[in-house]
């Protein structure tokens, strides 16, 4: 068997050749399920969660540690939710590129433009959680986004220094308390940062991460999430 054919067979064995949303044969996300992605028709302030023009943090919510802007593409439901679950829990890593392409195409349709000098940094997992999963889904998504946008990917800027309990079942105030002090950031000299996470919920995690980036010398921090819950 030729090497190329053997590699193709191995890839097909490891990763499915069906839609992760409806299991129809073909692409990882079929045309029908792609059309059902619920693109958000407005952006939100990361602090108060009220609608915000182009995702810019409201002046009344802004401090020197808050991100300047928060963007997300899709509602955390239906196909978007299944894509994230398949990446995180079924470990179908090629989905990161699929999701990055979908997100950039969605934001381009909304006339969002990205600067050419920003660095892309993912929300880090704890050492133990990343070890158990085998990868950080936000890092895979961030790297795919950086490649698509032709930006520099830096997976080492933020470090998780505290292994916190899962945020899933916690309320907003509890999440902020739970995640406090969880991150450390390397020294920056005014670099703008595109902070990437798979799902944005209350914003507690990215607010804490943005605070550490700002304290370490970051310029503007934009938050970018594939989906918003």
Helices and strands as residue ranges (DSSP letters): H 3-14, H 31-35, E 43-44, E 51-52, G 53-55, G 59-61, E 69-75, H 78-88, H 95-109, E 119-122, H 127-133, H 137-149, E 152-153, E 158-160, H 172-179, E 183-185, E 193-200, H 204-215, E 221-228
